[in-house]
Structures are given as C-alpha cells and as structure tokens.
Amino acid sequence: KMRMIRYSTARLVYYKKQTIFYCLFSSIAAFLLMLACNLYHVQTTIYSQVQERLNFLDITAVKANLPSIVTIRQFYLKVIVILLTIFSVMFIFFFQRSLRQDSQELINWRLAGLSKGKIFLFIAWQLMLPLLICCTVLFLWIVLFQRSYQEMIQQINFLCLKFFDMPDIHSLATTSKLAIPMDQQTFFKIEFVNDLFLIDTLKGFYQTVLMLAGTSMTLSILQFSIFYHRLKKGRMIFFDTI
C-alpha cells in the first residue's frame, strides 16, 4: 500500500498543472464552505447580542419585526447545500479525468492480478491528499489572520441580512440614558468573543473536512465501482464520452 501511495503522489507531481488547478478548486470550495458553516454557527451569537441591545433600548416594535434565527440559519444551510452540489459536480469531473489518464495502467494492474482495493487507493489518493492539504492550509491561514477573517464574516453577514426584512434602525438615535448613533450596520454588528469564535471556527473546520471528505469518498467509491465493473466486463467505452 505504501508503494501505491508513493506512486500516486508522484503522479500528482507529474500532472503538475492539473494538480495546481485541482488544489485551487479545492481551496476555494473549502474556504466558501467553511465560511458558510461559520456564518451558520455565529447566528446564535449575533441573535443573543441583538436581543440584549433590544432589551437595553426597550423597543418592542423592533423585536416583533426581527427575522427569526431559524430563517437565517435555513438560508445558510441552503448555501451550504448549493456549495456541496457544485463541489460534487466538479469532483466527478476530476475523478473521471484521473480515471481516463490512468486507464491503461489500471487495466494492466487488473490483468496482473492487483487487488481492487489497491487500484482504488491509487486513484482516490490523488484526489484526497490535495483536498486534505488545502483544508489544513486554509485552517492555518484563518488562525493566523483571524481579524481579517472576522471582518469578512462581519461584512458578509450584514449583506446577507439585507435580503431579509430588517426593521429600520435609523430612528433609534437616542435612549433615555445615552445618545448612541444607531444605524443598521452598528445595530447588527457581531461582537466576537475570542473563545466562542475559536470554538465555532474549529466546529466549522471539522464540518467542512467531514463534508468534503465524506462527499468525495462516497463519489469516489460509486464512480470507481462503475469503472471496475466495466473493466471486468472489458468495456472501456465509458471513457470515450468524458
């Protein structure tokens, strides 16, 4: 198995341009998916903070018109599903391309009696290794540039909230105790708590890796099973249509 892994890794270097393109795609997919997961989790924090601001201002009319946390979370869940769908379509394309490139070697290994598991490992490793490396690099980037990442979440969340019917906050300029400039962006601003944000980031990273790895492995097994069945039957027309 180690020999097969080394050979599969060498193929990544050999097809350098394709590997770079796949890494770029994997990085973008992982980043967007992790961003969506973090935005999903941060809704609990912002909803709690908005409720505290409303209680301080004592404005019942605004409370009644706030979009519910369930509605906003469902929006981000839809975004996650769309991103996973796009990733699945592109992953199928890359997997089929890898099968086509290595088809002659796979046929020879099959005729030489190499096991189905080792042949699958050769193909799957070429796609799983770059994906895991990209996810790890992404996580390190987020940890190193945490403030920039928080600001990005802040801006994206506010833009997404504009799609919902948010109450007009511009009239809330003063309270009985303090004079506060209260526009919508200030009112819905997320006050990040470092400990909670780190937990949400770890949770988002774990879910991102789990979803991408689970999706890619499931698609790999399904596609390889079809390929191996055709290989046993001696039918390779499957690749001519890709």
Backbone as CSV, one residue per row, in Angstrom:
resi,resn,N_x,N_y,N_z,CA_x,CA_y,CA_z,C_x,C_y,C_z
1,LYS,0.824,-1.212,0.000,0.000,0.000,0.000,0.859,1.263,0.000
2,MET,1.962,1.255,0.771,2.826,2.431,0.814,3.448,2.701,-0.553
3,ARG,3.782,1.643,-1.274,4.338,1.816,-2.609,3.306,2.451,-3.537
4,MET,2.057,2.021,-3.398,0.987,2.572,-4.225,0.757,4.043,-3.890
5,ILE,0.831,4.391,-2.601,0.658,5.785,-2.175,1.780,6.662,-2.730
6,ARG,3.019,6.153,-2.676,4.153,6.919,-3.211,4.010,7.132,-4.720
7,TYR,3.570,6.079,-5.408,3.408,6.189,-6.858,2.279,7.160,-7.199
8,SER,1.202,7.112,-6.426,0.075,8.011,-6.644,0.487,9.459,-6.397
9,THR,1.314,9.684,-5.356,1.810,11.031,-5.063,2.709,11.539,-6.194
10,ALA,3.509,10.626,-6.750,4.380,11.000,-7.869,3.566,11.421,-9.086
11,ARG,2.403,10.807,-9.267,1.530,11.175,-10.389,1.000,12.605,-10.227
12,LEU,0.820,13.031,-8.987,0.385,14.408,-8.735,1.435,15.400,-9.211
13,VAL,2.690,15.057,-8.988,3.785,15.914,-9.437,3.900,15.880,-10.958
14,TYR,3.676,14.708,-11.537,3.797,14.551,-12.986,2.754,15.403,-13.712
15,TYR,1.502,15.341,-13.231,0.435,16.163,-13.808,0.346,17.465,-13.008
16,LYS,1.392,18.261,-13.090,1.537,19.443,-12.244,0.417,20.463,-12.454
17,LYS,0.118,20.786,-13.697,-0.897,21.805,-13.980,-2.268,21.380,-13.476
18,GLN,-2.594,20.118,-13.721,-3.891,19.611,-13.260,-3.960,19.613,-11.738
19,THR,-2.858,19.264,-11.082,-2.815,19.253,-9.618,-2.999,20.659,-9.060
20,ILE,-2.338,21.646,-9.682,-2.473,23.037,-9.233,-3.913,23.513,-9.395
21,PHE,-4.518,23.178,-10.528,-5.903,23.584,-10.775,-6.842,22.922,-9.776
22,TYR,-6.608,21.640,-9.486,-7.453,20.921,-8.526,-7.267,21.482,-7.112
23,CYS,-6.030,21.826,-6.751,-5.770,22.422,-5.438,-6.454,23.778,-5.312
24,LEU,-6.423,24.551,-6.392,-7.090,25.852,-6.388,-8.593,25.688,-6.199
25,PHE,-9.168,24.748,-6.943,-10.594,24.467,-6.799,-10.922,23.988,-5.381
26,SER,-10.113,23.075,-4.844,-10.353,22.530,-3.502,-10.255,23.620,-2.441
27,SER,-9.283,24.520,-2.613,-9.099,25.606,-1.642,-10.307,26.543,-1.633
28,ILE,-10.780,26.901,-2.816,-11.942,27.790,-2.912,-13.177,27.118,-2.333
29,ALA,-13.380,25.844,-2.681,-14.542,25.112,-2.170,-14.502,24.997,-0.650
30,ALA,-13.322,24.664,-0.108,-13.177,24.526,1.344,-13.375,25.865,2.050
31,PHE,-12.822,26.937,1.462,-12.945,28.258,2.070,-14.407,28.713,2.120
32,LEU,-15.102,28.601,0.991,-16.501,29.036,0.942,-17.377,28.196,1.862
33,LEU,-17.097,26.902,1.904,-17.902,26.022,2.747,-17.657,26.301,4.228
34,MET,-16.402,26.510,4.582,-16.089,26.836,5.973,-16.665,28.189,6.367
35,LEU,-16.623,29.139,5.450,-17.205,30.456,5.693,-18.702,30.333,5.951
36,ALA,-19.385,29.524,5.136,-20.826,29.320,5.304,-21.131,28.633,6.636
37,CYS,-20.306,27.660,7.015,-20.507,26.970,8.297,-20.312,27.923,9.472
38,ASN,-19.270,28.760,9.402,-19.040,29.738,10.470,-20.167,30.755,10.558
39,LEU,-20.672,31.203,9.410,-21.798,32.138,9.398,-23.047,31.489,9.987
40,TYR,-23.204,30.213,9.732,-24.339,29.475,10.298,-24.242,29.444,11.827
41,HIS,-23.057,29.126,12.340,-22.891,28.998,13.791,-22.912,30.347,14.504
42,VAL,-22.410,31.390,13.845,-22.309,32.695,14.501,-23.683,33.346,14.699
43,GLN,-24.713,32.801,14.047,-26.054,33.381,14.197,-26.554,33.309,15.638
44,THR,-26.155,32.274,16.359,-26.549,32.172,17.768,-25.972,33.333,18.567
45,THR,-24.713,33.662,18.290,-24.053,34.767,18.999,-24.695,36.104,18.662
46,ILE,-24.865,36.379,17.371,-25.411,37.680,16.977,-26.866,37.826,17.420
47,TYR,-27.629,36.739,17.383,-29.031,36.822,17.814,-29.120,37.171,19.293
48,SER,-28.237,36.568,20.089,-28.207,36.869,21.520,-27.799,38.317,21.768
49,GLN,-26.813,38.806,21.011,-26.346,40.185,21.187,-27.400,41.200,20.747
50,VAL,-28.107,40.908,19.663,-29.166,41.806,19.199,-30.297,41.871,20.222
51,GLN,-30.634,40.725,20.805,-31.675,40.702,21.832,-31.274,41.542,23.045
52,GLU,-30.001,41.493,23.413,-29.518,42.313,24.531,-29.617,43.802,24.203
53,ARG,-29.305,44.172,22.968,-29.402,45.579,22.559,-30.855,46.048,22.556
54,LEU,-31.735,45.157,22.111,-33.157,45.500,22.104,-33.700,45.665,23.516
55,ASN,-33.268,44.798,24.418,-33.717,44.904,25.813,-33.203,46.187,26.452
56,PHE,-31.984,46.583,26.083,-31.416,47.820,26.613,-32.182,49.033,26.100
57,LEU,-32.550,48.984,24.811,-33.277,50.103,24.216,-34.769,50.045,24.517
58,ASP,-35.238,48.833,24.895,-36.652,48.622,25.231,-37.570,49.052,24.087
59,ILE,-37.386,48.450,22.945,-38.184,48.779,21.763,-38.906,47.509,21.312
60,THR,-40.135,47.355,21.725,-40.897,46.135,21.430,-41.293,46.044,19.961
61,ALA,-41.488,47.184,19.304,-41.904,47.174,17.895,-40.832,46.552,17.005
62,VAL,-39.584,46.818,17.337,-38.484,46.276,16.550,-38.353,44.771,16.771
63,LYS,-38.563,44.334,18.013,-38.459,42.908,18.337,-39.409,42.078,17.494
64,ALA,-40.595,42.603,17.294,-41.606,41.854,16.553,-41.262,41.700,15.080
65,ASN,-40.465,42.611,14.536,-40.151,42.595,13.104,-38.786,41.982,12.767
66,LEU,-38.063,41.539,13.780,-36.764,40.929,13.518,-36.927,39.575,12.827
67,PRO,-36.114,39.284,11.818,-36.150,37.948,11.213,-35.696,36.906,12.233
68,SER,-36.333,35.760,12.241,-36.001,34.738,13.236,-34.657,34.099,12.918
69,ILE,-34.012,33.580,13.957,-32.720,32.921,13.785,-32.865,31.673,12.927
70,VAL,-34.035,31.024,13.002,-34.288,29.815,12.213,-34.274,30.144,10.723
71,THR,-34.917,31.247,10.351,-34.975,31.659,8.944,-33.591,31.942,8.392
72,ILE,-32.774,32.641,9.159,-31.432,32.987,8.701,-30.554,31.741,8.614
73,ARG,-30.679,30.856,9.590,-29.890,29.622,9.572,-30.288,28.743,8.386
74,GLN,-31.570,28.703,8.078,-32.016,27.936,6.919,-31.426,28.497,5.630
75,PHE,-31.279,29.809,5.577,-30.658,30.441,4.414,-29.220,29.951,4.232
76,TYR,-28.457,29.938,5.330,-27.070,29.482,5.244,-26.982,27.982,4.980
77,LEU,-27.968,27.214,5.460,-27.989,25.786,5.149,-28.180,25.562,3.649
78,LYS,-29.022,26.381,3.030,-29.213,26.288,1.581,-27.926,26.622,0.839
79,VAL,-27.207,27.629,1.338,-25.921,27.995,0.734,-24.949,26.822,0.827
80,ILE,-24.912,26.158,1.976,-24.028,25.004,2.176,-24.378,23.881,1.205
81,VAL,-25.679,23.619,1.031,-26.116,22.565,0.110,-25.719,22.903,-1.328
82,ILE,-25.884,24.164,-1.715,-25.512,24.589,-3.081,-24.004,24.426,-3.301
83,LEU,-23.209,24.832,-2.307,-21.752,24.696,-2.425,-21.333,23.238,-2.527
84,LEU,-21.969,22.369,-1.752,-21.658,20.939,-1.808,-22.043,20.342,-3.157
85,THR,-23.145,20.824,-3.717,-23.574,20.342,-5.033,-22.570,20.722,-6.114
86,ILE,-22.116,21.982,-6.075,-21.108,22.441,-7.044,-19.810,21.647,-6.878
87,PHE,-19.418,21.436,-5.627,-18.206,20.654,-5.367,-18.353,19.236,-5.911
88,SER,-19.524,18.635,-5.726,-19.750,17.264,-6.182,-19.613,17.152,-7.696
89,VAL,-20.204,18.113,-8.416,-20.141,18.098,-9.884,-18.693,18.218,-10.361
90,MET,-17.944,19.148,-9.758,-16.553,19.337,-10.163,-15.686,18.150,-9.754
91,PHE,-15.976,17.561,-8.604,-15.196,16.403,-8.156,-15.393,15.224,-9.105
92,ILE,-16.619,15.037,-9.557,-16.890,13.969,-10.532,-16.061,14.178,-11.785
93,PHE,-15.975,15.425,-12.228,-15.178,15.738,-13.413,-13.705,15.370,-13.198
94,PHE,-13.122,15.770,-12.055,-11.718,15.477,-11.778,-11.483,13.974,-11.622
95,PHE,-12.408,13.276,-10.990,-12.239,11.835,-10.798,-12.268,11.109,-12.140
96,GLN,-13.204,11.502,-12.992,-13.291,10.876,-14.308,-12.043,11.171,-15.137
97,ARG,-11.513,12.353,-14.999,-10.299,12.718,-15.728,-9.118,11.873,-15.265
98,SER,-9.032,11.654,-13.952,-7.960,10.815,-13.414,-8.086,9.381,-13.905
99,LEU,-9.308,8.872,-13.940,-9.529,7.514,-14.446,-9.110,7.403,-15.903
100,ARG,-9.439,8.404,-16.687,-9.098,8.373,-18.108,-7.590,8.432,-18.314
101,GLN,-6.906,9.296,-17.545,-5.458,9.423,-17.675,-4.731,8.129,-17.304
102,ASP,-5.230,7.451,-16.278,-4.542,6.265,-15.765,-5.196,4.964,-16.216
103,SER,-6.119,5.027,-17.170,-6.902,3.852,-17.557,-6.030,2.679,-18.027
104,GLN,-4.982,2.982,-18.828,-4.145,1.903,-19.350,-3.387,1.194,-18.235
105,GLU,-2.860,1.983,-17.281,-2.169,1.379,-16.148,-3.126,0.559,-15.291
106,LEU,-4.319,1.067,-15.087,-5.305,0.348,-14.281,-5.689,-0.977,-14.935
107,ILE,-5.807,-0.966,-16.262,-6.111,-2.203,-16.994,-4.977,-3.214,-16.812
108,ASN,-3.744,-2.736,-16.938,-2.586,-3.628,-16.781,-2.509,-4.195,-15.364
109,TRP,-2.780,-3.347,-14.371,-2.743,-3.820,-12.991,-3.850,-4.840,-12.723
110,ARG,-4.993,-4.613,-13.325,-6.094,-5.570,-13.190,-5.716,-6.916,-13.804
111,LEU,-5.111,-6.897,-14.981,-4.679,-8.127,-15.640,-3.553,-8.816,-14.875
112,ALA,-2.746,-8.002,-14.164,-1.640,-8.565,-13.384,-2.101,-9.120,-12.037
113,GLY,-3.380,-8.943,-11.738,-3.930,-9.507,-10.507,-3.884,-8.589,-9.300
114,LEU,-3.637,-7.283,-9.525,-3.630,-6.342,-8.400,-5.036,-6.226,-7.817
115,SER,-5.122,-6.134,-6.508,-6.432,-6.131,-5.848,-7.222,-4.863,-6.162
116,LYS,-8.522,-4.985,-6.043,-9.418,-3.851,-6.294,-9.144,-2.698,-5.331
117,GLY,-8.841,-3.045,-4.074,-8.582,-2.019,-3.067,-7.357,-1.184,-3.381
118,LYS,-6.282,-1.817,-3.870,-5.055,-1.090,-4.195,-5.251,-0.193,-5.420
119,ILE,-6.015,-0.677,-6.382,-6.292,0.144,-7.563,-7.107,1.372,-7.170
120,PHE,-8.088,1.158,-6.298,-8.909,2.283,-5.824,-8.057,3.276,-5.036
121,LEU,-7.146,2.756,-4.188,-6.276,3.625,-3.389,-5.433,4.525,-4.284
122,PHE,-4.954,3.990,-5.401,-4.124,4.755,-6.327,-4.881,5.969,-6.871
123,ILE,-6.148,5.763,-7.252,-6.949,6.857,-7.806,-7.413,7.814,-6.718
124,ALA,-7.951,7.269,-5.634,-8.532,8.105,-4.580,-7.479,8.978,-3.904
125,TRP,-6.262,8.449,-3.737,-5.205,9.205,-3.063,-4.850,10.469,-3.821
126,GLN,-4.910,10.431,-5.144,-4.574,11.592,-5.962,-5.551,12.742,-5.750
127,LEU,-6.761,12.425,-5.281,-7.772,13.457,-5.080,-7.969,13.803,-3.608
128,MET,-7.756,12.829,-2.719,-7.969,13.076,-1.299,-6.805,13.838,-0.672
129,LEU,-5.568,13.510,-1.072,-4.392,14.163,-0.477,-4.393,15.679,-0.705
130,PRO,-4.553,16.167,-1.951,-4.594,17.628,-2.139,-5.738,18.288,-1.380
131,LEU,-6.866,17.608,-1.295,-8.027,18.156,-0.595,-7.727,18.355,0.885
132,LEU,-7.122,17.365,1.520,-6.801,17.456,2.947,-5.718,18.500,3.204
133,ILE,-4.736,18.579,2.297,-3.681,19.584,2.443,-4.262,20.996,2.332
134,CYS,-5.148,21.199,1.366,-5.770,22.519,1.173,-6.602,22.918,2.387
135,CYS,-7.332,21.972,2.970,-8.143,22.260,4.163,-7.252,22.639,5.344
136,THR,-6.123,21.942,5.498,-5.200,22.238,6.597,-4.564,23.618,6.433
137,VAL,-4.124,23.929,5.220,-3.530,25.249,4.943,-4.558,26.354,5.178
138,LEU,-5.795,26.097,4.776,-6.862,27.068,4.979,-7.079,27.349,6.462
139,PHE,-7.095,26.297,7.267,-7.299,26.473,8.705,-6.161,27.284,9.323
140,LEU,-4.926,27.001,8.924,-3.781,27.745,9.441,-3.865,29.216,9.036
141,TRP,-4.327,29.480,7.808,-4.484,30.856,7.345,-5.501,31.597,8.192
142,ILE,-6.610,30.929,8.502,-7.671,31.560,9.293,-7.184,31.865,10.707
143,VAL,-6.406,30.942,11.284,-5.866,31.170,12.630,-4.888,32.344,12.627
144,LEU,-4.035,32.421,11.606,-3.030,33.484,11.529,-3.657,34.848,11.224
145,PHE,-4.707,34.845,10.413,-5.346,36.104,10.009,-6.788,36.143,10.535
146,GLN,-6.895,35.910,11.829,-8.212,35.796,12.456,-9.016,37.091,12.347
147,ARG,-8.365,38.230,12.540,-9.084,39.512,12.487,-9.647,39.785,11.092
148,SER,-8.862,39.500,10.080,-9.334,39.686,8.701,-10.507,38.757,8.404
149,TYR,-10.416,37.546,8.920,-11.496,36.573,8.718,-12.769,37.018,9.438
150,GLN,-12.620,37.549,10.631,-13.773,38.059,11.376,-14.435,39.213,10.641
151,GLU,-13.630,40.114,10.105,-14.169,41.251,9.355,-14.914,40.778,8.109
152,MET,-14.396,39.744,7.472,-15.060,39.179,6.302,-16.421,38.598,6.678
153,ILE,-16.452,37.862,7.793,-17.722,37.309,8.286,-18.689,38.438,8.617
154,GLN,-18.169,39.481,9.225,-18.997,40.634,9.600,-19.688,41.236,8.377
155,GLN,-18.924,41.496,7.331,-19.455,42.154,6.143,-20.415,41.244,5.374
156,ILE,-20.052,39.984,5.235,-20.914,39.047,4.503,-22.228,38.849,5.234
157,ASN,-22.161,38.727,6.564,-23.383,38.525,7.336,-24.319,39.720,7.207
158,PHE,-23.757,40.930,7.233,-24.600,42.119,7.108,-25.233,42.205,5.720
159,LEU,-24.466,41.871,4.691,-25.005,41.873,3.329,-26.125,40.850,3.171
160,CYS,-25.937,39.680,3.779,-26.976,38.632,3.700,-28.236,39.038,4.453
161,LEU,-28.047,39.725,5.585,-29.203,40.164,6.363,-30.058,41.172,5.598
162,LYS,-29.467,41.863,4.646,-30.226,42.831,3.850,-31.289,42.166,2.982
163,PHE,-31.118,40.865,2.723,-32.115,40.137,1.949,-33.397,39.914,2.749
164,PHE,-33.299,40.041,4.065,-34.461,39.852,4.931,-35.069,41.209,5.277
165,ASP,-36.293,41.180,5.728,-36.995,42.424,6.069,-36.582,42.876,7.468
166,MET,-35.460,43.552,7.542,-34.995,44.052,8.830,-35.712,45.357,9.171
167,PRO,-36.020,45.568,10.439,-36.660,46.823,10.843,-35.712,47.999,10.659
168,ASP,-36.287,49.171,10.455,-35.497,50.385,10.265,-34.940,50.839,11.612
169,ILE,-33.626,50.887,11.726,-32.983,51.238,12.991,-32.562,52.702,13.021
170,HIS,-32.664,53.376,11.897,-32.143,54.749,11.807,-32.838,55.706,12.776
171,SER,-34.065,55.406,13.121,-34.791,56.297,14.031,-34.366,56.120,15.484
172,LEU,-33.572,55.065,15.753,-33.165,54.796,17.142,-31.863,55.537,17.453
173,ALA,-31.906,56.832,17.463,-30.684,57.622,17.646,-30.344,57.847,19.110
174,THR,-31.360,57.839,19.981,-31.085,58.137,21.390,-31.863,57.197,22.285
175,THR,-31.419,57.107,23.509,-32.160,56.397,24.562,-32.328,57.356,25.728
176,SER,-33.021,56.907,26.735,-33.243,57.776,27.886,-31.954,57.995,28.682
177,LYS,-30.958,57.124,28.465,-29.725,57.227,29.248,-28.558,57.779,28.433
178,LEU,-28.437,57.284,27.200,-27.271,57.623,26.387,-27.683,58.057,24.999
179,ALA,-26.819,58.823,24.372,-27.008,59.167,22.965,-26.121,58.243,22.141
180,ILE,-26.742,57.376,21.323,-25.981,56.370,20.588,-26.301,56.484,19.108
181,PRO,-25.283,56.639,18.247,-25.533,56.589,16.802,-25.893,55.155,16.423
182,MET,-27.123,54.929,16.031,-27.597,53.563,15.853,-28.129,53.346,14.440
183,ASP,-27.216,53.069,13.502,-27.667,52.658,12.187,-27.740,51.133,12.149
184,GLN,-28.205,50.597,11.025,-28.383,49.144,10.950,-27.063,48.393,11.086
185,GLN,-26.022,48.901,10.453,-24.746,48.187,10.494,-24.192,48.121,11.908
186,THR,-24.370,49.202,12.670,-23.922,49.203,14.060,-24.781,48.274,14.907
187,PHE,-26.085,48.317,14.648,-27.019,47.543,15.453,-26.816,46.040,15.278
188,PHE,-26.536,45.602,14.047,-26.383,44.178,13.771,-24.918,43.733,13.732
189,LYS,-24.040,44.568,14.239,-22.626,44.219,14.271,-22.383,43.066,15.236
190,ILE,-21.521,42.135,14.819,-21.187,40.996,15.671,-20.020,41.383,16.569
191,GLU,-20.224,41.230,17.871,-19.135,41.418,18.821,-18.504,40.054,19.067
192,PHE,-17.366,39.815,18.427,-16.756,38.495,18.515,-16.150,38.254,19.895
193,VAL,-16.502,37.120,20.475,-15.873,36.652,21.712,-14.851,35.601,21.298
194,ASN,-13.574,35.843,21.585,-12.498,35.017,21.036,-12.670,33.529,21.320
195,ASP,-13.039,33.195,22.555,-13.189,31.779,22.908,-14.311,31.131,22.099
196,LEU,-15.448,31.831,22.018,-16.583,31.294,21.269,-16.274,31.236,19.775
197,PHE,-15.588,32.256,19.277,-15.251,32.280,17.858,-14.299,31.143,17.508
198,LEU,-13.340,30.859,18.407,-12.404,29.756,18.174,-13.147,28.427,18.135
199,ILE,-14.114,28.253,19.040,-14.911,27.026,19.051,-15.719,26.896,17.769
200,ASP,-16.343,28.011,17.351,-17.116,28.000,16.102,-16.219,27.721,14.891
201,THR,-14.997,28.279,14.916,-14.060,28.056,13.815,-13.640,26.594,13.750
202,LEU,-13.329,26.018,14.904,-12.960,24.596,14.958,-14.122,23.718,14.498
203,LYS,-15.317,24.093,14.931,-16.509,23.328,14.534,-16.736,23.441,13.029
204,GLY,-16.572,24.657,12.500,-16.740,24.859,11.069,-15.693,24.106,10.262
205,PHE,-14.440,24.093,10.746,-13.365,23.363,10.066,-13.650,21.864,10.066
206,TYR,-14.047,21.351,11.223,-14.352,19.928,11.331,-15.492,19.541,10.389
207,GLN,-16.537,20.353,10.360,-17.676,20.057,9.490,-17.299,20.168,8.016
208,THR,-16.452,21.150,7.688,-16.006,21.312,6.301,-15.230,20.089,5.822
209,VAL,-14.257,19.666,6.622,-13.460,18.485,6.270,-14.352,17.253,6.175
210,LEU,-15.260,17.119,7.132,-16.151,15.953,7.151,-17.032,15.919,5.912
211,MET,-17.605,17.065,5.544,-18.493,17.113,4.386,-17.738,16.893,3.077
212,LEU,-16.591,17.551,2.928,-15.824,17.402,1.697,-15.237,16.001,1.563
213,ALA,-14.665,15.492,2.658,-14.080,14.152,2.622,-15.161,13.093,2.428
214,GLY,-16.285,13.256,3.142,-17.378,12.292,3.013,-17.980,12.288,1.616
215,THR,-18.198,13.489,1.069,-18.763,13.605,-0.277,-17.819,13.033,-1.326
216,SER,-16.540,13.412,-1.241,-15.572,12.942,-2.232,-15.346,11.438,-2.141
217,MET,-15.324,10.892,-0.922,-15.126,9.452,-0.772,-16.330,8.673,-1.291
218,THR,-17.523,9.166,-1.001,-18.734,8.500,-1.490,-18.781,8.508,-3.016
219,LEU,-18.504,9.670,-3.605,-18.498,9.779,-5.068,-17.384,8.932,-5.686
220,SER,-16.234,8.867,-4.994,-15.120,8.059,-5.495,-15.492,6.577,-5.542
221,ILE,-16.099,6.100,-4.469,-16.485,4.684,-4.395,-17.512,4.346,-5.463
222,LEU,-18.504,5.221,-5.632,-19.555,4.968,-6.622,-18.978,4.949,-8.041
223,GLN,-18.159,5.955,-8.358,-17.593,6.030,-9.707,-16.609,4.897,-9.970
224,PHE,-15.795,4.569,-8.965,-14.824,3.502,-9.148,-15.526,2.150,-9.294
225,SER,-16.621,1.953,-8.583,-17.370,0.697,-8.693,-17.898,0.513,-10.113
226,ILE,-18.413,1.608,-10.701,-18.896,1.547,-12.092,-17.739,1.259,-13.040
227,PHE,-16.621,1.969,-12.819,-15.441,1.762,-13.662,-14.928,0.323,-13.559
228,TYR,-14.832,-0.198,-12.331,-14.280,-1.533,-12.134,-15.196,-2.597,-12.723
229,HIS,-16.480,-2.369,-12.636,-17.433,-3.301,-13.242,-17.249,-3.347,-14.757
230,ARG,-17.084,-2.193,-15.373,-16.851,-2.122,-16.814,-15.495,-2.718,-17.180
231,LEU,-14.526,-2.510,-16.277,-13.201,-3.061,-16.510,-13.228,-4.591,-16.538
232,LYS,-13.978,-5.170,-15.633,-14.106,-6.632,-15.582,-14.835,-7.168,-16.813
233,LYS,-15.783,-6.369,-17.308,-16.534,-6.782,-18.495,-15.777,-6.482,-19.783
234,GLY,-14.656,-5.755,-19.667,-13.876,-5.426,-20.850,-14.460,-4.307,-21.672
235,ARG,-15.278,-3.448,-21.047,-15.906,-2.342,-21.770,-15.308,-1.027,-21.295
236,MET,-14.560,-0.361,-22.156,-13.919,0.901,-21.813,-14.519,2.071,-22.584
237,ILE,-15.662,1.880,-23.259,-16.322,2.960,-23.994,-16.754,4.068,-23.022
238,PHE,-16.865,3.714,-21.750,-17.264,4.646,-20.694,-16.440,5.929,-20.722
239,PHE,-15.135,5.810,-21.093,-14.261,6.981,-21.040,-14.313,7.820,-22.293
240,ASP,-14.843,7.250,-23.351,-14.868,7.993,-24.611,-15.833,9.152,-24.601
241,THR,-16.806,9.130,-23.688,-17.815,10.175,-23.633,-17.448,11.283,-22.667
242,ILE,-16.334,11.159,-21.953,-15.947,12.172,-20.963,-15.234,13.326,-21.644
